[in-house]
Amino acid sequence: QNSQVTSNRKRSEDQPELMSSPPKKKKKTLPFVWLLTEKETEEIKRKKEAVAQKKRSRVQRKEAAAKKK
């Protein structure tokens, strides 16, 4: 994770135009979350989790297939 942070920092140094706006904390979703009801945000979370779960199971299946070969 640390190396990722440094690579991100390097990338922003390479592209100064990205740094012209003040660095944002990881709260990009907040403004649009305010516009949603509690139920809708829960639904979005559930969908995202389902997608992540599908990806994980797909990776696990691939790994299992690789082990069988």
PyMOL Python script that loads the backbone (N, CA, C, O; Angstrom):
from pymol import cmd

cmd.read_pdbstr("""\
ATOM      1  N   GLN A   1       0.833  -1.210   0.000  1.00  0.00           N
ATOM      2  CA  GLN A   1       0.000   0.000   0.000  1.00  0.00           C
ATOM      3  C   GLN A   1       0.867   1.260   0.000  1.00  0.00           C
ATOM      4  O   GLN A   1       0.541   2.249  -0.657  1.00  0.00           O
ATOM      5  N   ASN A   2       1.971   1.210   0.743  1.00  0.00           N
ATOM      6  CA  ASN A   2       2.855   2.367   0.798  1.00  0.00           C
ATOM      7  C   ASN A   2       3.418   2.705  -0.573  1.00  0.00           C
ATOM      8  O   ASN A   2       3.467   3.871  -0.964  1.00  0.00           O
ATOM      9  N   SER A   3       3.845   1.669  -1.304  1.00  0.00           N
ATOM     10  CA  SER A   3       4.420   1.911  -2.627  1.00  0.00           C
ATOM     11  C   SER A   3       3.382   2.539  -3.551  1.00  0.00           C
ATOM     12  O   SER A   3       3.710   3.351  -4.417  1.00  0.00           O
ATOM     13  N   GLN A   4       2.114   2.146  -3.349  1.00  0.00           N
ATOM     14  CA  GLN A   4       1.050   2.716  -4.172  1.00  0.00           C
ATOM     15  C   GLN A   4       0.922   4.215  -3.907  1.00  0.00           C
ATOM     16  O   GLN A   4       0.741   5.008  -4.830  1.00  0.00           O
ATOM     17  N   VAL A   5       1.018   4.584  -2.640  1.00  0.00           N
ATOM     18  CA  VAL A   5       0.902   6.000  -2.276  1.00  0.00           C
ATOM     19  C   VAL A   5       2.017   6.791  -2.931  1.00  0.00           C
ATOM     20  O   VAL A   5       1.776   7.862  -3.488  1.00  0.00           O
ATOM     21  N   THR A   6       3.253   6.267  -2.870  1.00  0.00           N
ATOM     22  CA  THR A   6       4.372   7.006  -3.455  1.00  0.00           C
ATOM     23  C   THR A   6       4.223   7.086  -4.968  1.00  0.00           C
ATOM     24  O   THR A   6       4.546   8.115  -5.561  1.00  0.00           O
ATOM     25  N   SER A   7       3.741   6.023  -5.604  1.00  0.00           N
ATOM     26  CA  SER A   7       3.577   6.068  -7.057  1.00  0.00           C
ATOM     27  C   SER A   7       2.500   7.086  -7.431  1.00  0.00           C
ATOM     28  O   SER A   7       2.614   7.776  -8.444  1.00  0.00           O
ATOM     29  N   ASN A   8       1.453   7.173  -6.605  1.00  0.00           N
ATOM     30  CA  ASN A   8       0.423   8.188  -6.855  1.00  0.00           C
ATOM     31  C   ASN A   8       1.015   9.586  -6.737  1.00  0.00           C
ATOM     32  O   ASN A   8       0.700  10.474  -7.529  1.00  0.00           O
ATOM     33  N   ARG A   9       1.874   9.770  -5.742  1.00  0.00           N
ATOM     34  CA  ARG A   9       2.486  11.073  -5.533  1.00  0.00           C
ATOM     35  C   ARG A   9       3.363  11.424  -6.736  1.00  0.00           C
ATOM     36  O   ARG A   9       3.340  12.554  -7.223  1.00  0.00           O
ATOM     37  N   LYS A  10       4.140  10.437  -7.211  1.00  0.00           N
ATOM     38  CA  LYS A  10       4.998  10.663  -8.379  1.00  0.00           C
ATOM     39  C   LYS A  10       4.157  11.053  -9.587  1.00  0.00           C
ATOM     40  O   LYS A  10       4.509  11.961 -10.340  1.00  0.00           O
ATOM     41  N   ARG A  11       3.043  10.355  -9.758  1.00  0.00           N
ATOM     42  CA  ARG A  11       2.196  10.611 -10.908  1.00  0.00           C
ATOM     43  C   ARG A  11       1.681  12.050 -10.855  1.00  0.00           C
ATOM     44  O   ARG A  11       1.633  12.729 -11.881  1.00  0.00           O
ATOM     45  N   SER A  12       1.298  12.514  -9.670  1.00  0.00           N
ATOM     46  CA  SER A  12       0.773  13.879  -9.565  1.00  0.00           C
ATOM     47  C   SER A  12       1.882  14.899  -9.810  1.00  0.00           C
ATOM     48  O   SER A  12       1.613  16.003 -10.284  1.00  0.00           O
ATOM     49  N   GLU A  13       3.128  14.540  -9.492  1.00  0.00           N
ATOM     50  CA  GLU A  13       4.238  15.447  -9.786  1.00  0.00           C
ATOM     51  C   GLU A  13       4.474  15.516 -11.294  1.00  0.00           C
ATOM     52  O   GLU A  13       4.838  16.564 -11.828  1.00  0.00           O
ATOM     53  N   ASP A  14       4.262  14.388 -11.972  1.00  0.00           N
ATOM     54  CA  ASP A  14       4.424  14.366 -13.427  1.00  0.00           C
ATOM     55  C   ASP A  14       3.354  15.219 -14.112  1.00  0.00           C
ATOM     56  O   ASP A  14       3.596  15.800 -15.170  1.00  0.00           O
ATOM     57  N   GLN A  15       2.173  15.287 -13.499  1.00  0.00           N
ATOM     58  CA  GLN A  15       1.060  16.025 -14.103  1.00  0.00           C
ATOM     59  C   GLN A  15       0.642  17.172 -13.181  1.00  0.00           C
ATOM     60  O   GLN A  15      -0.329  17.041 -12.437  1.00  0.00           O
ATOM     61  N   PRO A  16       1.363  18.288 -13.224  1.00  0.00           N
ATOM     62  CA  PRO A  16       1.084  19.391 -12.297  1.00  0.00           C
ATOM     63  C   PRO A  16      -0.336  19.943 -12.409  1.00  0.00           C
ATOM     64  O   PRO A  16      -0.866  20.502 -11.449  1.00  0.00           O
ATOM     65  N   GLU A  17      -0.948  19.784 -13.581  1.00  0.00           N
ATOM     66  CA  GLU A  17      -2.297  20.344 -13.724  1.00  0.00           C
ATOM     67  C   GLU A  17      -3.292  19.639 -12.790  1.00  0.00           C
ATOM     68  O   GLU A  17      -4.313  20.215 -12.411  1.00  0.00           O
ATOM     69  N   LEU A  18      -2.983  18.387 -12.423  1.00  0.00           N
ATOM     70  CA  LEU A  18      -3.864  17.686 -11.495  1.00  0.00           C
ATOM     71  C   LEU A  18      -3.789  18.298 -10.095  1.00  0.00           C
ATOM     72  O   LEU A  18      -4.756  18.263  -9.335  1.00  0.00           O
ATOM     73  N   MET A  19      -2.621  18.859  -9.770  1.00  0.00           N
ATOM     74  CA  MET A  19      -2.423  19.373  -8.421  1.00  0.00           C
ATOM     75  C   MET A  19      -2.891  20.822  -8.289  1.00  0.00           C
ATOM     76  O   MET A  19      -2.834  21.387  -7.197  1.00  0.00           O
ATOM     77  N   SER A  20      -3.350  21.431  -9.381  1.00  0.00           N
ATOM     78  CA  SER A  20      -3.772  22.828  -9.301  1.00  0.00           C
ATOM     79  C   SER A  20      -4.972  22.971  -8.364  1.00  0.00           C
ATOM     80  O   SER A  20      -5.099  23.972  -7.659  1.00  0.00           O
ATOM     81  N   SER A  21      -5.850  21.966  -8.360  1.00  0.00           N
ATOM     82  CA  SER A  21      -6.938  21.990  -7.391  1.00  0.00           C
ATOM     83  C   SER A  21      -6.429  21.353  -6.105  1.00  0.00           C
ATOM     84  O   SER A  21      -5.617  20.429  -6.159  1.00  0.00           O
ATOM     85  N   PRO A  22      -6.886  21.826  -4.953  1.00  0.00           N
ATOM     86  CA  PRO A  22      -6.399  21.261  -3.691  1.00  0.00           C
ATOM     87  C   PRO A  22      -6.692  19.763  -3.621  1.00  0.00           C
ATOM     88  O   PRO A  22      -7.759  19.329  -4.054  1.00  0.00           O
ATOM     89  N   PRO A  23      -5.775  18.972  -3.089  1.00  0.00           N
ATOM     90  CA  PRO A  23      -5.989  17.515  -3.028  1.00  0.00           C
ATOM     91  C   PRO A  23      -7.245  17.187  -2.229  1.00  0.00           C
ATOM     92  O   PRO A  23      -7.430  17.678  -1.115  1.00  0.00           O
ATOM     93  N   LYS A  24      -8.097  16.361  -2.801  1.00  0.00           N
ATOM     94  CA  LYS A  24      -9.345  16.023  -2.129  1.00  0.00           C
ATOM     95  C   LYS A  24      -9.141  14.796  -1.251  1.00  0.00           C
ATOM     96  O   LYS A  24      -8.438  13.854  -1.615  1.00  0.00           O
ATOM     97  N   LYS A  25      -9.774  14.835  -0.093  1.00  0.00           N
ATOM     98  CA  LYS A  25      -9.805  13.646   0.752  1.00  0.00           C
ATOM     99  C   LYS A  25     -10.755  12.644   0.094  1.00  0.00           C
ATOM    100  O   LYS A  25     -11.499  12.986  -0.825  1.00  0.00           O
ATOM    101  N   LYS A  26     -10.716  11.397   0.582  1.00  0.00           N
ATOM    102  CA  LYS A  26     -11.546  10.371  -0.055  1.00  0.00           C
ATOM    103  C   LYS A  26     -13.010  10.521   0.366  1.00  0.00           C
ATOM    104  O   LYS A  26     -13.572   9.636   1.011  1.00  0.00           O
ATOM    105  N   LYS A  27     -13.614  11.634  -0.001  1.00  0.00           N
ATOM    106  CA  LYS A  27     -15.030  11.837   0.302  1.00  0.00           C
ATOM    107  C   LYS A  27     -15.752  12.309  -0.947  1.00  0.00           C
ATOM    108  O   LYS A  27     -16.693  13.099  -0.876  1.00  0.00           O
ATOM    109  N   LYS A  28     -15.298  11.814  -2.093  1.00  0.00           N
ATOM    110  CA  LYS A  28     -15.865  12.256  -3.359  1.00  0.00           C
ATOM    111  C   LYS A  28     -17.348  11.911  -3.462  1.00  0.00           C
ATOM    112  O   LYS A  28     -18.107  12.625  -4.116  1.00  0.00           O
ATOM    113  N   THR A  29     -17.765  10.817  -2.817  1.00  0.00           N
ATOM    114  CA  THR A  29     -19.143  10.361  -2.968  1.00  0.00           C
ATOM    115  C   THR A  29     -20.113  11.180  -2.119  1.00  0.00           C
ATOM    116  O   THR A  29     -21.319  11.150  -2.366  1.00  0.00           O
ATOM    117  N   LEU A  30     -19.610  11.908  -1.128  1.00  0.00           N
ATOM    118  CA  LEU A  30     -20.504  12.600  -0.196  1.00  0.00           C
ATOM    119  C   LEU A  30     -21.571  13.467  -0.858  1.00  0.00           C
ATOM    120  O   LEU A  30     -22.753  13.277  -0.573  1.00  0.00           O
ATOM    121  N   PRO A  31     -21.210  14.410  -1.727  1.00  0.00           N
ATOM    122  CA  PRO A  31     -22.240  15.302  -2.253  1.00  0.00           C
ATOM    123  C   PRO A  31     -23.421  14.563  -2.871  1.00  0.00           C
ATOM    124  O   PRO A  31     -24.575  14.956  -2.697  1.00  0.00           O
ATOM    125  N   PHE A  32     -23.115  13.483  -3.597  1.00  0.00           N
ATOM    126  CA  PHE A  32     -24.239  12.815  -4.242  1.00  0.00           C
ATOM    127  C   PHE A  32     -24.954  11.870  -3.284  1.00  0.00           C
ATOM    128  O   PHE A  32     -26.110  11.514  -3.512  1.00  0.00           O
ATOM    129  N   VAL A  33     -24.276  11.463  -2.217  1.00  0.00           N
ATOM    130  CA  VAL A  33     -24.950  10.622  -1.214  1.00  0.00           C
ATOM    131  C   VAL A  33     -26.035  11.432  -0.505  1.00  0.00           C
ATOM    132  O   VAL A  33     -27.090  10.902  -0.159  1.00  0.00           O
ATOM    133  N   TRP A  34     -25.763  12.725  -0.293  1.00  0.00           N
ATOM    134  CA  TRP A  34     -26.771  13.568   0.360  1.00  0.00           C
ATOM    135  C   TRP A  34     -28.069  13.606  -0.430  1.00  0.00           C
ATOM    136  O   TRP A  34     -29.151  13.738   0.142  1.00  0.00           O
ATOM    137  N   LEU A  35     -27.954  13.488  -1.759  1.00  0.00           N
ATOM    138  CA  LEU A  35     -29.144  13.572  -2.599  1.00  0.00           C
ATOM    139  C   LEU A  35     -29.948  12.276  -2.574  1.00  0.00           C
ATOM    140  O   LEU A  35     -31.107  12.248  -2.988  1.00  0.00           O
ATOM    141  N   LEU A  36     -29.332  11.218  -2.091  1.00  0.00           N
ATOM    142  CA  LEU A  36     -30.005   9.921  -2.093  1.00  0.00           C
ATOM    143  C   LEU A  36     -30.654   9.653  -0.740  1.00  0.00           C
ATOM    144  O   LEU A  36     -30.226  10.180   0.287  1.00  0.00           O
ATOM    145  N   THR A  37     -31.677   8.836  -0.760  1.00  0.00           N
ATOM    146  CA  THR A  37     -32.280   8.414   0.497  1.00  0.00           C
ATOM    147  C   THR A  37     -31.432   7.306   1.097  1.00  0.00           C
ATOM    148  O   THR A  37     -30.581   6.725   0.424  1.00  0.00           O
ATOM    149  N   GLU A  38     -31.672   7.020   2.364  1.00  0.00           N
ATOM    150  CA  GLU A  38     -30.949   5.951   3.056  1.00  0.00           C
ATOM    151  C   GLU A  38     -31.097   4.636   2.285  1.00  0.00           C
ATOM    152  O   GLU A  38     -30.133   3.892   2.104  1.00  0.00           O
ATOM    153  N   LYS A  39     -32.318   4.371   1.840  1.00  0.00           N
ATOM    154  CA  LYS A  39     -32.603   3.112   1.147  1.00  0.00           C
ATOM    155  C   LYS A  39     -31.763   2.997  -0.119  1.00  0.00           C
ATOM    156  O   LYS A  39     -31.210   1.938  -0.416  1.00  0.00           O
ATOM    157  N   GLU A  40     -31.672   4.099  -0.864  1.00  0.00           N
ATOM    158  CA  GLU A  40     -30.927   4.076  -2.125  1.00  0.00           C
ATOM    159  C   GLU A  40     -29.439   3.845  -1.886  1.00  0.00           C
ATOM    160  O   GLU A  40     -28.796   3.101  -2.626  1.00  0.00           O
ATOM    161  N   THR A  41     -28.889   4.487  -0.845  1.00  0.00           N
ATOM    162  CA  THR A  41     -27.468   4.283  -0.570  1.00  0.00           C
ATOM    163  C   THR A  41     -27.216   2.832  -0.178  1.00  0.00           C
ATOM    164  O   THR A  41     -26.207   2.246  -0.572  1.00  0.00           O
ATOM    165  N   GLU A  42     -28.138   2.247   0.602  1.00  0.00           N
ATOM    166  CA  GLU A  42     -28.002   0.837   0.981  1.00  0.00           C
ATOM    167  C   GLU A  42     -28.015  -0.040  -0.269  1.00  0.00           C
ATOM    168  O   GLU A  42     -27.232  -0.982  -0.387  1.00  0.00           O
ATOM    169  N   GLU A  43     -28.909   0.280  -1.195  1.00  0.00           N
ATOM    170  CA  GLU A  43     -29.012  -0.497  -2.433  1.00  0.00           C
ATOM    171  C   GLU A  43     -27.715  -0.430  -3.230  1.00  0.00           C
ATOM    172  O   GLU A  43     -27.232  -1.441  -3.741  1.00  0.00           O
ATOM    173  N   ILE A  44     -27.159   0.779  -3.328  1.00  0.00           N
ATOM    174  CA  ILE A  44     -25.904   0.957  -4.068  1.00  0.00           C
ATOM    175  C   ILE A  44     -24.799   0.142  -3.409  1.00  0.00           C
ATOM    176  O   ILE A  44     -24.026  -0.535  -4.088  1.00  0.00           O
ATOM    177  N   LYS A  45     -24.730   0.213  -2.078  1.00  0.00           N
ATOM    178  CA  LYS A  45     -23.709  -0.555  -1.352  1.00  0.00           C
ATOM    179  C   LYS A  45     -23.867  -2.036  -1.649  1.00  0.00           C
ATOM    180  O   LYS A  45     -22.888  -2.744  -1.888  1.00  0.00           O
ATOM    181  N   ARG A  46     -25.122  -2.499  -1.630  1.00  0.00           N
ATOM    182  CA  ARG A  46     -25.377  -3.921  -1.851  1.00  0.00           C
ATOM    183  C   ARG A  46     -24.950  -4.322  -3.258  1.00  0.00           C
ATOM    184  O   ARG A  46     -24.345  -5.377  -3.450  1.00  0.00           O
ATOM    185  N   LYS A  47     -25.268  -3.475  -4.249  1.00  0.00           N
ATOM    186  CA  LYS A  47     -24.887  -3.778  -5.636  1.00  0.00           C
ATOM    187  C   LYS A  47     -23.375  -3.841  -5.775  1.00  0.00           C
ATOM    188  O   LYS A  47     -22.835  -4.754  -6.401  1.00  0.00           O
ATOM    189  N   LYS A  48     -22.687  -2.849  -5.177  1.00  0.00           N
ATOM    190  CA  LYS A  48     -21.229  -2.831  -5.265  1.00  0.00           C
ATOM    191  C   LYS A  48     -20.652  -4.088  -4.634  1.00  0.00           C
ATOM    192  O   LYS A  48     -19.726  -4.694  -5.174  1.00  0.00           O
ATOM    193  N   GLU A  49     -21.207  -4.483  -3.478  1.00  0.00           N
ATOM    194  CA  GLU A  49     -20.727  -5.674  -2.780  1.00  0.00           C
ATOM    195  C   GLU A  49     -20.965  -6.910  -3.641  1.00  0.00           C
ATOM    196  O   GLU A  49     -20.111  -7.794  -3.714  1.00  0.00           O
ATOM    197  N   ALA A  50     -22.123  -6.972  -4.290  1.00  0.00           N
ATOM    198  CA  ALA A  50     -22.442  -8.118  -5.143  1.00  0.00           C
ATOM    199  C   ALA A  50     -21.458  -8.213  -6.300  1.00  0.00           C
ATOM    200  O   ALA A  50     -20.998  -9.301  -6.646  1.00  0.00           O
ATOM    201  N   VAL A  51     -21.138  -7.062  -6.899  1.00  0.00           N
ATOM    202  CA  VAL A  51     -20.184  -7.048  -8.012  1.00  0.00           C
ATOM    203  C   VAL A  51     -18.817  -7.523  -7.528  1.00  0.00           C
ATOM    204  O   VAL A  51     -18.157  -8.325  -8.189  1.00  0.00           O
ATOM    205  N   ALA A  52     -18.399  -7.016  -6.358  1.00  0.00           N
ATOM    206  CA  ALA A  52     -17.105  -7.417  -5.804  1.00  0.00           C
ATOM    207  C   ALA A  52     -17.101  -8.920  -5.532  1.00  0.00           C
ATOM    208  O   ALA A  52     -16.107  -9.600  -5.785  1.00  0.00           O
ATOM    209  N   GLN A  53     -18.217  -9.432  -5.017  1.00  0.00           N
ATOM    210  CA  GLN A  53     -18.332 -10.859  -4.713  1.00  0.00           C
ATOM    211  C   GLN A  53     -18.209 -11.678  -5.994  1.00  0.00           C
ATOM    212  O   GLN A  53     -17.523 -12.700  -6.014  1.00  0.00           O
ATOM    213  N   LYS A  54     -18.866 -11.235  -7.059  1.00  0.00           N
ATOM    214  CA  LYS A  54     -18.791 -11.943  -8.348  1.00  0.00           C
ATOM    215  C   LYS A  54     -17.350 -12.000  -8.830  1.00  0.00           C
ATOM    216  O   LYS A  54     -16.871 -13.047  -9.266  1.00  0.00           O
ATOM    217  N   LYS A  55     -16.660 -10.860  -8.749  1.00  0.00           N
ATOM    218  CA  LYS A  55     -15.271 -10.814  -9.200  1.00  0.00           C
ATOM    219  C   LYS A  55     -14.429 -11.788  -8.395  1.00  0.00           C
ATOM    220  O   LYS A  55     -13.614 -12.522  -8.952  1.00  0.00           O
ATOM    221  N   ARG A  56     -14.630 -11.793  -7.064  1.00  0.00           N
ATOM    222  CA  ARG A  56     -13.848 -12.686  -6.201  1.00  0.00           C
ATOM    223  C   ARG A  56     -14.088 -14.140  -6.575  1.00  0.00           C
ATOM    224  O   ARG A  56     -13.143 -14.916  -6.714  1.00  0.00           O
ATOM    225  N   SER A  57     -15.369 -14.509  -6.741  1.00  0.00           N
ATOM    226  CA  SER A  57     -15.674 -15.911  -7.042  1.00  0.00           C
ATOM    227  C   SER A  57     -15.112 -16.294  -8.406  1.00  0.00           C
ATOM    228  O   SER A  57     -14.682 -17.430  -8.606  1.00  0.00           O
ATOM    229  N   ARG A  58     -15.117 -15.340  -9.351  1.00  0.00           N
ATOM    230  CA  ARG A  58     -14.569 -15.626 -10.677  1.00  0.00           C
ATOM    231  C   ARG A  58     -13.077 -15.912 -10.564  1.00  0.00           C
ATOM    232  O   ARG A  58     -12.567 -16.848 -11.181  1.00  0.00           O
ATOM    233  N   VAL A  59     -12.380 -15.095  -9.769  1.00  0.00           N
ATOM    234  CA  VAL A  59     -10.940 -15.287  -9.579  1.00  0.00           C
ATOM    235  C   VAL A  59     -10.686 -16.640  -8.920  1.00  0.00           C
ATOM    236  O   VAL A  59      -9.785 -17.378  -9.320  1.00  0.00           O
ATOM    237  N   GLN A  60     -11.500 -16.960  -7.897  1.00  0.00           N
ATOM    238  CA  GLN A  60     -11.321 -18.239  -7.202  1.00  0.00           C
ATOM    239  C   GLN A  60     -11.530 -19.409  -8.157  1.00  0.00           C
ATOM    240  O   GLN A  60     -10.799 -20.398  -8.102  1.00  0.00           O
ATOM    241  N   ARG A  61     -12.534 -19.296  -9.036  1.00  0.00           N
ATOM    242  CA  ARG A  61     -12.792 -20.363 -10.002  1.00  0.00           C
ATOM    243  C   ARG A  61     -11.604 -20.536 -10.941  1.00  0.00           C
ATOM    244  O   ARG A  61     -11.199 -21.657 -11.247  1.00  0.00           O
ATOM    245  N   LYS A  62     -11.051 -19.409 -11.395  1.00  0.00           N
ATOM    246  CA  LYS A  62      -9.889 -19.469 -12.284  1.00  0.00           C
ATOM    247  C   LYS A  62      -8.730 -20.154 -11.581  1.00  0.00           C
ATOM    248  O   LYS A  62      -8.052 -20.999 -12.166  1.00  0.00           O
ATOM    249  N   GLU A  63      -8.500 -19.784 -10.310  1.00  0.00           N
ATOM    250  CA  GLU A  63      -7.394 -20.378  -9.557  1.00  0.00           C
ATOM    251  C   GLU A  63      -7.613 -21.875  -9.379  1.00  0.00           C
ATOM    252  O   GLU A  63      -6.677 -22.665  -9.506  1.00  0.00           O
ATOM    253  N   ALA A  64      -8.849 -22.261  -9.086  1.00  0.00           N
ATOM    254  CA  ALA A  64      -9.163 -23.678  -8.909  1.00  0.00           C
ATOM    255  C   ALA A  64      -8.918 -24.442 -10.209  1.00  0.00           C
ATOM    256  O   ALA A  64      -8.374 -25.546 -10.193  1.00  0.00           O
ATOM    257  N   ALA A  65      -9.321 -23.849 -11.330  1.00  0.00           N
ATOM    258  CA  ALA A  65      -9.119 -24.484 -12.632  1.00  0.00           C
ATOM    259  C   ALA A  65      -7.624 -24.623 -12.921  1.00  0.00           C
ATOM    260  O   ALA A  65      -7.180 -25.629 -13.475  1.00  0.00           O
ATOM    261  N   ALA A  66      -6.863 -23.608 -12.543  1.00  0.00           N
ATOM    262  CA  ALA A  66      -5.420 -23.645 -12.782  1.00  0.00           C
ATOM    263  C   ALA A  66      -4.773 -24.758 -11.955  1.00  0.00           C
ATOM    264  O   ALA A  66      -3.836 -25.413 -12.410  1.00  0.00           O
ATOM    265  N   LYS A  67      -5.281 -24.964 -10.737  1.00  0.00           N
ATOM    266  CA  LYS A  67      -4.715 -26.014  -9.878  1.00  0.00           C
ATOM    267  C   LYS A  67      -5.012 -27.399 -10.439  1.00  0.00           C
ATOM    268  O   LYS A  67      -4.179 -28.302 -10.355  1.00  0.00           O
ATOM    269  N   LYS A  68      -6.213 -27.564 -11.016  1.00  0.00           N
ATOM    270  CA  LYS A  68      -6.601 -28.868 -11.559  1.00  0.00           C
ATOM    271  C   LYS A  68      -5.704 -29.275 -12.715  1.00  0.00           C
ATOM    272  O   LYS A  68      -5.387 -30.454 -12.872  1.00  0.00           O
ATOM    273  N   LYS A  69      -5.289 -28.300 -13.532  1.00  0.00           N
ATOM    274  CA  LYS A  69      -4.491 -28.620 -14.725  1.00  0.00           C
ATOM    275  C   LYS A  69      -3.123 -29.174 -14.347  1.00  0.00           C
ATOM    276  O   LYS A  69      -2.322 -29.495 -15.225  1.00  0.00           O
TER     277      LYS A  69
END
""", "prot")
cmd.dss("prot")
cmd.show_as("cartoon", "prot")
cmd.util.cbc("prot")
cmd.orient("prot")
